[in-house]
Amino acid sequence: MTPQLARLLTIHEELNADGTASGRFGSGYGSLVPFPRQRVRADDADEHALPSLLRRESQRRRLLAAGDVLAATAALTLVLVLLGQSRSGIAILAGMPLVVVLFKIAGLYDRDQLRIVRSTLDEAPALVQLTGLYALTVTILEPVLFTHSLGGDAVAALWGFSFIGIVGARTAVRALDGRGAAVERCLVIGEGSRAERVREKVASSGARSTVVATLPLHDDDINEIGSLESLRIIVRDLHIHRIIIAPTTADAGGVIELIRLAKAAGVRVSVLPRMLEVVGSSVELEDVDGLTVLGVRPFGLSRSSRALKRAFDLVAVSIGVLAVAPIVAVVALAIRLDSKGPILFRQVRVGRDGRHFHIFKFRSMVIGAEAQKESLRDHSEVGEEMFKIAEDPRVTRVGSILRRTSLDELPQLLNVLRGEMSLVGPRPLVIDEDALVFGLDRSRLHLTPGMTGPWQILGTRVPMQEMVGIDYLYVASWSLWGDLKVLLRTVRHVLRSGNV
């Protein structure tokens, strides 16, 4: 390893001689705890990987496969019992390997090693299709496997039961694996401030990963890595499982070589493509005679997509209003008894295409709270552009509970019914905050603002600039499944933050 490279390496967490983390912080390669050298072969990258990494990935694949088999077998058994074919053991035995073969072909057992955050929710669309294919295959094999024919209702039940069971099984397997497995150790290579941002994001993501070291290289300095042996030394001595490459530009010259070196070192590799900060994640890859081309969606929603999003809002809100009606009545009574003033709070916000509307909330502050805002602005925790204080002195006793559980947002269901808001969308800003958004960043207003959105579920205070960028990418990458994921993660976030 070159001396220049050793000086650049910043260590955030070292290992003790027994392989446990010491939690110390330092810079410079001289403070590393050495590990025994491993015998490697240049023609086989996986031979260079740490044995613990390969064992963990193999164990996770087996656990996922076992969970899939158990869930699919239970679903098929339940359907057969309901049909009075409880003795069709051959059908149950034939169905057990079928689901594993289908999922293996689809790559669902190799997917986790590619990801930092392993979420069953993200693979749910694929699971819907594969469990449907599983039910269809069982139907095709019906004359061989069953003594009586399966009706359409039985096939639908098998599809639904197997999907629900497999989602539950995979969620449980990942939760158990996350508790028992060692934390994935990551090295971030990229420009200093960008590498530090990646470290913060990994720490706040809830993933079973931690950034133990950063190598702050600019794109032009990537050749400082020097050789494959230099990278292997870092990987070996820091017990690295994954290298995250965070290039600062779209120039792929040195980045491609760095990816090849990282893969040859036997670790998993993740790359942060800068172009996706502009085009979003909804892109289409195609092969044009050996040339990989990235198809970028047009910005904004078509009329049919807007109609679909609106229909989803109306159906979901109609069901939701009935479900939360008792809660609304209790909250209204509590506000009335706790402090003087109206139950609802109305405030002007900027909506779709810059139109103003009144947002509804349960009142959580004392009367005259707006007049006190300027005197408290110096205590804002999200910079000068936005105003937010964790322990706001203007908040009432009931208001504190409402804010912690997000129940103060429930009246916005009225805004959704009126078409002024959507269940999911960019945050509707107040007028003075909206005035700080310029240029192309204002394209966030192409969508109807939402009760919740992609940045509200991050669990951390989001600065104005980053919030606008997240909203932009939401608009650029909109999908109905994306909205469903945000809603489900919002429920999880509310339950955690409210300690429910």
Number of C-alpha atoms within 10 A of each C-alpha: 17 11 10 12 20 18 13 17 22 20 22 18 19 22 19 14 11 7 12 10 12 12 12 11 13 15 16 15 18 11 11 17 13 16 16 7 10 12 7 15 11 11 9 12 16 19 18 21 25 18 10 13 22 17 11 15 16 14 14 22 20 13 19 22 24 17 22 26 22 17 24 31 22 19 23 25 21 18 21 21 13 11 14 11 16 13 13 16 14 11 21 20 12 14 21 19 15 16 23 20 12 15 19 14 10 14 11 17 19 16 12 17 19 12 14 21 15 19 15 19 15 13 13 17 11 13 21 18 13 19 23 19 15 23 23 16 14 22 19 11 12 15 12 11 19 19 12 12 12 16 11 10 10 18 19 15 17 26 24 17 20 30 24 18 21 27 21 15 23 21 18 15 21 18 13 13 17 17 11 9 14 14 13 18 20 27 28 27 26 25 19 19 10 16 25 19 12 21 22 13 15 18 14 13 14 13 17 18 20 22 25 24 27 25 23 22 24 18 20 12 12 20 15 17 19 13 13 17 14 17 18 24 16 20 24 19 17 23 24 23 22 28 24 23 24 25 23 18 12 11 12 12 11 15 21 11 13 20 18 12 20 23 19 23 29 23 25 22 21 18 14 14 14 14 11 15 14 11 19 19 16 16 14 10 11 12 9 8 6 7 8 10 11 11 12 16 16 10 16 19 18 10 9 9 14 14 12 12 20 19 12 17 19 18 11 13 18 13 10 13 15 9 11 11 11 10 11 17 10 10 18 15 11 15 23 14 10 12 18 10 14 13 16 15 16 13 12 14 20 24 26 18 14 16 10 17 17 15 25 19 20 24 25 24 21 16 15 10 12 10 8 11 14 10 8 14 15 12 16 16 15 14 15 14 15 18 17 16 14 9 9 13 12 18 18 18 15 19 24 17 15 21 18 15 18 19 19 23 17 20 18 21 25 16 20 22 17 11 14 21 27 26 26 26 24 30 24 25 17 16 14 12 16 17 12 13 17 9 6 8 14 17 19 28 22 18 23 26 27 20 22 20 23 23 21 18 17 16 14 10 14 17 14 18 13 11 16 20 15 20 24 26 21 25 22 26 21 21 15 13 12 14 20 15 16 21 19 12 18 21 13 14 18 18 14 13 14 15 9 8
